[in-house]
Amino acid sequence: MAIKNKELPVLKIGKHQPKYPIIQGGMGIMVSGPKLAAAVAAEGGIGTIASVGLAASSDGFDLSLGPKKISENNQTILARYIKEAKEASNGGVIAVNCMCALSDYEDLVRTSCEAGADVIISGAGLPLKLPQLTEGHPDTALVPIVSSVKAAGLIISRWLKHYNRIPDAFVVETPNTAGGHLGARSEEEALDEKFSLKEVVPALVKYIRELGLSIPVVAAGGIWDSQDIDEAIELGASGVQMGTRFAATKEGDASDRFKEAYINANEDDVVLLKSPCGLPGRAIMSPLLERYFSDTLEKMTCRAGCLSHCICKLQHETFCIADALVSAYRGDWENGLFFCGSNVSKVKSIMRVKELMQELVSDFRLREPSFEPAR
């Protein structure tokens, strides 16, 4: 399908409108920190800081500090990183990804708002109380991540009933191809075609229209190039969210060894696992996962208390996900959990964010933005 000179839609989320309808997905721990988010925002997309485990980037960090101290450090560092990213973004849009499954979720949401985050993107559970947590911050746009029309409908209904507001956008993330934690109850469900973008995006766009509402829908999971962006737009999406390609950029906050894992990954290396939080996830087969799948994994205890529900903490099974993700961020191949999208085998080199953004939008032309007068 030729897309030369086709028009890119304008993505307006609350009061915020990036130059391009591209959101860089939130990737923890410290895979998408302030450096990556600022670079994406400066180049016209929405840059996203993943709020989980940011304390891992601080000098002297150790999981033995305990859940309370780690949580306090996370909040302090999150506030600093939001301000740093906004200052370096040349006026771009900075979002924060806050996972509902985190034990300090509410604190991270409030910290994000107080520090000036433009957008809160929230998944890994349904953010049913998000408007309550962000009360007093009307300029912060709220964007739930969903994988079905049913989930979106529940959020709309609850938010209208209790808070008299609607989401500023929805991210539809398909578990078929997305990386990291997936919005599915099982590995079988994660591969079910009924959760594909081609099924859910047009159905959700139609559902929102029939309600008489105006909520942009953003497609996520498996988006790789301009062709994928065009296909998402044809489905009715107003924009896309991308993770894997941005993780493997020069500005990505993770270690070089983390990025090398992406470059070296083959298609057969991508696997599904049951995360310690109980959700399926997609990652690169690493020595840690080889031990996990062969049931030879050394016994681990919960060290960070980061999840509200954790199989490692409750049943002393699987592994400490905080430990595994910190190890991946630092480039420890033997002990790291390297989350990725299904397209990771396509990563062949480390690009700069500027080069990637230009590649993604070069075949399109921009629609002239129409700004509403300030009231």
C-alpha positions as CSV (number, residue, x, y, z in Angstrom):
1,M,0.0,0.0,0.0
2,A,1.5,3.3,-1.0
3,I,1.4,5.9,1.7
4,K,3.5,8.7,0.1
5,N,1.9,12.1,1.0
6,K,-0.9,10.6,3.0
7,E,-2.0,12.8,5.8
8,L,-0.9,12.1,9.4
9,P,-3.8,12.7,11.9
10,V,-3.4,15.3,14.6
11,L,-3.3,13.6,18.1
12,K,-4.8,15.9,20.7
13,I,-4.7,14.4,24.3
14,G,-6.4,16.7,26.7
15,K,-4.6,20.1,26.3
16,H,-1.6,18.5,24.8
17,Q,-0.8,18.1,21.1
18,P,2.5,16.7,19.8
19,K,3.8,17.4,16.3
20,Y,3.5,13.8,15.4
21,P,0.8,11.2,16.6
22,I,3.5,8.9,18.0
23,I,3.9,8.0,21.7
24,Q,7.0,6.3,23.0
25,G,5.8,3.6,25.3
26,G,6.8,3.4,28.9
27,M,9.4,0.7,29.6
28,G,10.8,-0.1,33.0
29,I,13.1,-0.4,34.8
30,M,14.9,2.7,33.4
31,V,14.6,1.5,29.8
32,S,12.6,4.7,29.1
33,G,13.9,7.2,31.6
34,P,14.3,11.0,31.2
35,K,16.9,10.9,28.5
36,L,14.8,8.9,26.1
37,A,11.5,10.7,26.9
38,A,13.1,14.1,26.4
39,A,14.6,13.1,23.1
40,V,11.3,11.8,21.7
41,A,9.3,14.8,22.9
42,A,11.9,17.2,21.4
43,E,11.5,15.4,18.1
44,G,7.7,15.8,18.1
45,G,6.4,12.7,19.7
46,I,5.2,12.1,23.3
47,G,8.1,10.9,25.4
48,T,7.2,8.6,28.3
49,I,9.0,8.0,31.6
50,A,8.3,4.6,33.1
51,S,7.7,5.3,36.8
52,V,8.6,1.8,38.1
53,G,12.0,1.3,39.8
54,L,13.6,4.6,38.9
55,A,15.7,4.4,42.1
56,A,17.8,1.8,40.4
57,S,19.5,4.6,38.5
58,S,20.8,6.2,41.7
59,D,24.3,5.8,43.2
60,G,24.4,3.2,46.0
61,F,21.0,1.7,45.1
62,D,20.4,-1.8,46.5
63,L,17.2,-3.8,46.9
64,S,18.2,-4.5,50.5
65,L,17.2,-0.9,51.3
66,G,13.7,-2.2,51.7
67,P,10.3,-1.4,50.1
68,K,9.6,1.8,52.1
69,K,12.9,3.4,51.4
70,I,12.9,2.3,47.7
71,S,9.4,3.7,47.3
72,E,10.5,7.1,48.8
73,N,13.5,7.2,46.6
74,N,11.4,6.3,43.5
75,Q,9.1,9.3,44.1
76,T,12.0,11.7,44.7
77,I,13.8,10.6,41.5
78,L,10.6,10.5,39.5
79,A,9.8,14.1,40.3
80,R,13.4,15.1,39.3
81,Y,13.3,13.1,36.1
82,I,10.0,14.7,35.0
83,K,11.4,18.2,35.5
84,E,14.7,17.2,33.7
85,A,12.8,15.7,30.8
86,K,10.5,18.7,30.4
87,E,13.5,21.1,30.5
88,A,15.3,19.1,27.8
89,S,12.2,18.5,25.6
90,N,12.1,22.0,23.9
91,G,8.5,22.4,25.0
92,G,7.5,18.8,24.0
93,V,4.9,16.6,25.7
94,I,6.1,14.4,28.6
95,A,4.1,11.5,29.8
96,V,4.6,9.1,32.8
97,N,3.5,5.5,32.7
98,C,2.1,4.3,36.1
99,M,1.3,0.7,36.4
100,C,-1.8,-0.1,38.5
101,A,-0.1,-3.3,39.7
102,L,2.5,-1.4,41.7
103,S,2.2,-1.2,45.4
104,D,3.0,2.5,45.4
105,Y,0.8,3.3,42.3
106,E,-1.2,6.0,44.0
107,D,2.0,7.8,45.3
108,L,3.6,7.7,41.9
109,V,0.5,9.1,40.2
110,R,0.3,12.0,42.6
111,T,4.0,12.7,42.4
112,S,3.8,12.7,38.6
113,C,1.0,15.3,38.7
114,E,2.8,17.5,41.2
115,A,6.0,17.4,39.2
116,G,4.2,18.6,36.1
117,A,3.7,15.5,33.9
118,D,1.6,16.4,30.9
119,V,0.0,12.9,30.6
120,I,-0.5,9.9,32.8
121,I,-0.7,6.6,30.9
122,S,-1.9,3.8,33.1
123,G,-2.3,0.1,32.6
124,A,-1.4,-3.3,34.1
125,G,-4.8,-3.3,35.6
126,L,-7.8,-0.9,35.2
127,P,-7.2,2.6,36.5
128,L,-10.7,3.0,37.8
129,K,-9.7,5.6,40.5
130,L,-7.3,7.6,38.4
131,P,-9.4,10.8,38.2
132,Q,-9.6,10.8,42.0
133,L,-5.8,10.5,42.3
134,T,-5.2,13.4,39.9
135,E,-7.7,15.8,41.4
136,G,-6.5,19.3,41.4
137,H,-4.4,18.8,38.3
138,P,-6.8,19.5,35.4
139,D,-3.9,20.0,32.8
140,T,-2.7,16.5,33.3
141,A,-4.3,14.3,30.6
142,L,-5.4,10.8,31.7
143,V,-4.9,7.8,29.3
144,P,-5.8,4.2,30.3
145,I,-4.3,1.3,28.5
146,V,-6.8,-1.4,27.5
147,S,-6.9,-4.5,25.4
148,S,-10.7,-4.8,24.8
149,V,-13.8,-2.7,24.3
150,K,-15.2,-4.2,27.5
151,A,-12.4,-2.8,29.6
152,A,-12.7,0.6,28.0
153,G,-16.5,0.6,28.5
154,L,-16.0,-0.2,32.2
155,I,-13.6,2.7,32.6
156,I,-15.9,5.2,30.8
157,S,-18.9,4.1,32.9
158,R,-17.0,4.3,36.2
159,W,-15.4,7.6,35.4
160,L,-18.6,9.3,34.3
161,K,-20.5,8.0,37.3
162,H,-18.0,8.9,40.0
163,Y,-16.0,11.7,38.5
164,N,-18.1,13.2,35.7
165,R,-15.2,12.9,33.2
166,I,-14.0,10.7,30.4
167,P,-10.5,9.5,29.5
168,D,-8.5,12.0,27.3
169,A,-7.5,9.0,25.1
170,F,-7.2,5.2,25.2
171,V,-4.2,3.2,24.3
172,V,-5.3,-0.1,22.8
173,E,-2.4,-2.5,23.4
174,T,-2.6,-5.9,21.8
175,P,-1.1,-8.7,23.8
176,N,-0.6,-10.5,20.5
177,T,2.6,-8.6,19.8
178,A,3.3,-6.1,22.6
179,G,6.3,-6.3,24.9
180,G,6.5,-6.5,28.7
181,H,3.4,-7.1,30.8
182,L,0.4,-7.9,28.6
183,G,-3.3,-7.2,29.1
184,A,-4.4,-10.8,29.1
185,R,-5.2,-13.4,31.8
186,S,-3.2,-16.2,30.3
187,E,-0.6,-16.9,27.6
188,E,-3.4,-18.5,25.5
189,E,-5.5,-15.4,25.7
190,A,-2.4,-13.2,24.9
191,L,-2.3,-14.9,21.5
192,D,-6.0,-14.8,20.8
193,E,-6.8,-12.9,17.6
194,K,-9.9,-11.3,19.2
195,F,-7.4,-9.0,21.0
196,S,-5.6,-8.0,17.8
197,L,-5.5,-4.4,16.8
198,K,-7.6,-5.1,13.6
199,E,-10.4,-6.4,15.8
200,V,-10.3,-4.0,18.9
201,V,-9.3,-0.6,17.4
202,P,-12.2,-0.3,15.0
203,A,-14.7,-1.8,17.5
204,L,-13.6,0.7,20.2
205,V,-13.7,3.7,17.8
206,K,-17.2,2.7,16.8
207,Y,-18.3,2.2,20.4
208,I,-17.0,5.6,21.4
209,R,-18.7,7.2,18.5
210,E,-22.0,5.5,19.3
211,L,-21.8,6.9,22.9
212,G,-21.5,10.4,21.3
213,L,-18.1,10.9,22.8
214,S,-14.8,12.2,21.3
215,I,-11.9,10.1,22.7
216,P,-8.8,9.4,20.5
217,V,-7.7,5.8,20.2
218,V,-4.0,5.0,20.1
219,A,-2.8,1.6,18.7
220,A,0.0,-0.2,20.4
221,G,1.8,-3.5,20.0
222,G,3.9,-4.6,17.0
223,I,4.1,-1.1,15.5
224,W,7.4,-1.0,13.6
225,D,7.4,1.3,10.6
226,S,5.4,3.8,8.6
227,Q,3.5,1.0,7.0
228,D,2.3,-0.1,10.4
229,I,1.4,3.4,11.4
230,D,-0.6,3.8,8.2
231,E,-2.5,0.5,8.8
232,A,-3.3,1.6,12.4
233,I,-4.7,4.9,11.1
234,E,-6.8,3.1,8.5
235,L,-8.3,1.1,11.4
236,G,-9.4,4.3,12.9
237,A,-6.6,5.1,15.3
238,S,-5.5,8.7,15.9
239,G,-2.0,7.7,16.7
240,V,0.4,4.9,17.7
241,Q,2.5,3.9,20.7
242,M,5.8,2.2,20.1
243,G,8.2,0.6,22.6
244,T,10.8,-1.8,21.2
245,R,12.2,0.5,18.5
246,F,12.7,3.4,21.0
247,A,14.4,1.1,23.5
248,A,17.1,0.4,21.0
249,T,18.1,4.0,20.4
250,K,21.2,5.9,21.4
251,E,19.2,7.9,23.9
252,G,17.6,4.9,25.5
253,D,18.4,5.0,29.2
254,A,19.2,1.3,29.6
255,S,22.8,-0.1,29.3
256,D,24.5,-0.8,26.0
257,R,24.4,-4.5,27.0
258,F,20.6,-4.3,27.2
259,K,20.5,-2.9,23.7
260,E,22.9,-5.6,22.4
261,A,20.4,-8.2,23.6
262,Y,17.9,-6.6,21.3
263,I,20.3,-6.6,18.4
264,N,21.3,-10.2,19.0
265,A,17.8,-11.5,19.4
266,N,16.4,-13.9,16.8
267,E,12.7,-14.4,16.1
268,D,12.8,-17.8,18.0
269,D,14.3,-16.1,21.1
270,V,11.0,-14.3,21.9
271,V,9.0,-16.1,24.5
272,L,5.9,-15.7,26.7
273,L,6.2,-16.2,30.5
274,K,4.0,-15.9,33.5
275,S,5.3,-12.8,35.3
276,P,5.6,-12.8,39.1
277,C,2.7,-10.3,39.1
278,G,0.5,-13.0,37.6
279,L,0.2,-11.5,34.1
280,P,1.7,-13.0,30.9
281,G,4.7,-11.1,29.6
282,R,6.9,-11.2,26.4
283,A,10.7,-11.2,26.7
284,I,13.9,-12.4,25.2
285,M,15.0,-15.9,26.2
286,S,17.9,-15.3,28.6
287,P,19.8,-17.5,31.0
288,L,17.4,-16.4,33.8
289,L,14.4,-17.6,31.7
290,E,16.2,-20.8,30.7
291,R,16.5,-21.6,34.4
292,Y,12.9,-20.5,35.0
293,F,11.4,-22.7,32.2
294,S,13.6,-25.7,33.2
295,D,12.5,-25.4,36.8
296,T,16.2,-25.0,37.9
297,L,15.8,-21.4,39.1
298,E,17.4,-20.7,42.5
299,K,14.9,-19.9,45.2
300,M,14.3,-16.2,45.5
301,T,12.6,-14.0,48.0
302,C,10.7,-10.7,47.3
303,R,13.3,-8.0,47.9
304,A,11.5,-4.8,46.8
305,G,7.8,-5.2,47.6
306,C,7.1,-3.4,44.3
307,L,3.9,-5.2,43.4
308,S,0.5,-5.2,45.1
309,H,0.2,-8.9,44.0
310,C,3.4,-10.9,43.7
311,I,3.8,-14.7,43.3
312,C,7.4,-14.4,44.5
313,K,6.3,-12.7,47.7
314,L,3.2,-14.8,48.4
315,Q,4.3,-18.2,47.3
316,H,8.1,-18.0,47.0
317,E,7.9,-19.1,43.4
318,T,9.1,-17.7,40.1
319,F,11.7,-14.9,40.7
320,C,12.0,-11.3,42.1
321,I,10.9,-9.2,39.1
322,A,12.5,-6.1,40.5
323,D,15.8,-7.9,40.8
324,A,15.5,-9.3,37.3
325,L,14.6,-6.0,35.6
326,V,17.3,-4.0,37.5
327,S,19.8,-6.6,36.3
328,A,18.6,-6.2,32.7
329,Y,18.8,-2.4,32.9
330,R,22.4,-2.8,34.1
331,G,23.2,-5.3,31.4
332,D,23.5,-8.4,33.5
333,W,22.7,-11.0,30.8
334,E,22.8,-14.0,33.1
335,N,20.3,-12.7,35.6
336,G,18.2,-10.1,33.7
337,L,14.7,-10.1,32.4
338,F,14.8,-8.5,29.0
339,F,11.2,-7.5,28.1
340,C,10.6,-6.9,24.3
341,G,8.0,-6.8,21.6
342,S,7.5,-9.5,19.1
343,N,9.4,-7.5,16.4
344,V,12.7,-7.3,18.4
345,S,14.5,-9.5,15.9
346,K,14.1,-6.7,13.4
347,V,16.4,-4.5,15.5
348,K,19.8,-4.5,13.6
349,S,21.5,-1.3,14.9
350,I,21.3,1.4,17.4
351,M,19.7,4.5,15.9
352,R,19.3,8.1,17.2
353,V,15.8,9.1,18.1
354,K,15.9,11.9,15.6
355,E,16.8,9.4,12.8
356,L,14.0,7.1,13.9
357,M,11.3,9.8,14.0
358,Q,12.3,11.0,10.6
359,E,12.1,7.5,9.2
360,L,8.7,7.0,10.7
361,V,7.1,10.2,9.4
362,S,9.0,10.9,6.2
363,D,6.3,9.2,3.9
364,F,3.5,11.3,5.4
365,R,2.5,14.9,5.2
366,L,1.3,16.8,8.3
367,R,-2.2,18.1,8.7
368,E,-2.3,21.7,9.6
369,P,-3.1,21.8,13.3
370,S,-6.3,23.8,14.3
371,F,-5.8,25.4,17.7
372,E,-8.8,26.4,19.7
373,P,-8.6,29.9,21.3
374,A,-7.8,29.9,25.0
375,R,-10.8,30.4,27.2
